C-alpha cells in the first residue's frame, strides 16, 4: 500500500504533466484531470478534460490564477499573453521562474 507521502508525491508529478510541452516556452493545451465541469474549450473523456482545437492551456486552480490567466471553474486558463506556469511547491520557484501567487511563471 502506498504511503500518504508517496501518493502526494505522485500527485505532484501528475500536476506537472502539462508542462512537458512548455519546455520551449509555448503554452500548448494538454488533457487535465476533471474537477467538476471541464474548462472552456475542453470536453469530457472519462475522468479527464480533453482540449478542443481552440482550447487554451488549463491549470488546476490553486488560490488566485497566475498573471496572464483567467478563471474557468476549477481551472486557470491561459490568456493570449500568458507565460508557462506551474504550481509553486514550497517557498521558492525554480531558477528562471518567478512567483505569481501560488504559481511559478517562466521568465522571458
N, C-alpha and C positions, 0 to 999 in steps of 0.2 A: 504494500500500500504506500502511496506517495505521501510524504510529509507535507504539512501546510507550506513550509518554506519552498519545497520543490514545486508545488502547484503554483505558488505566486511567481516563482522564477520563470516557470514555463509560460504563464500568462503574460509576464513582462516581455518575453521574447516574441510571443504571438502578436503583441501590440506593435512590434517593430516590423512585421512582415510587409506592411505597405511601404516602408522606407527603402526596400531593395531598389525600387525604381527611382529613388530620389538621389542616388549617389552622384548623378550628373547635374543635379540642381533643378531638374524638372519636377513638376507636380502631377504625375500621371495617376489617374484613379485606379484603385485596386479594390477587390472584394473586401468587405468588412463584416465582422460578426454582427448579427442582427440584434439590436437593442430596441424593442418596441417597433415603431414604424421606420422603414428604411429612409435614408436621407433623399432629398430631392435629386432626381436623375438616376436613382438606383431601383432595382426590382428585387423581390424576394426569391431566393432559391434555397429552400430548406432553412437552415439556421444562419444563412448569410444574406448579405445585400450585394448584388452584382451591379457594377456600373454599366449604364447605358452609353450610347455613342456620344452624348453631350454631358455626361456626368463630370463633376469636378471632384478633386481629391476630398475624401471624407476621413476625419479622425474621430475616434470616440471622445466625446466631450468630457473634460475634467475641469470643473470650475469654469472660468471665462475662456472663451476661444482665444487663440493667439492672434496677434496683429495680422491683418490680411485675411482672416477667416470669419465667416458668419455662422450663426446657429441654424441648424435644421434638425429639430427634435433632440435626440441624444447624441448628435454629431456636430462637428465643426466642418463647414465646407469652405474650401479654398476659394478666395476671390481672384480676380484677374491679376493682381499684383502679389499674390501670396508666395511666400518663400517656403521651402520644405520645412516641416515641423515634426517634432517627436515629443512624446510625453517626457517631462523632466523627472528624473529619478534622483532623489537626494537633493542636496543644496546647490549643486553646480551643473552646468551644461558641459558637454564635451568641447574640446578645443575646436575653434572655428564656428562655434554655435553661441547664440546669445539667448538670455532668458526673456520670455514673454508670458507672464503669468505662470501657469503650471506646465508650460511647454518650453522647448528649446527651438529656436529658429536658426537655420543655416545663414551665416553671414555672407554678404556679397563680396 
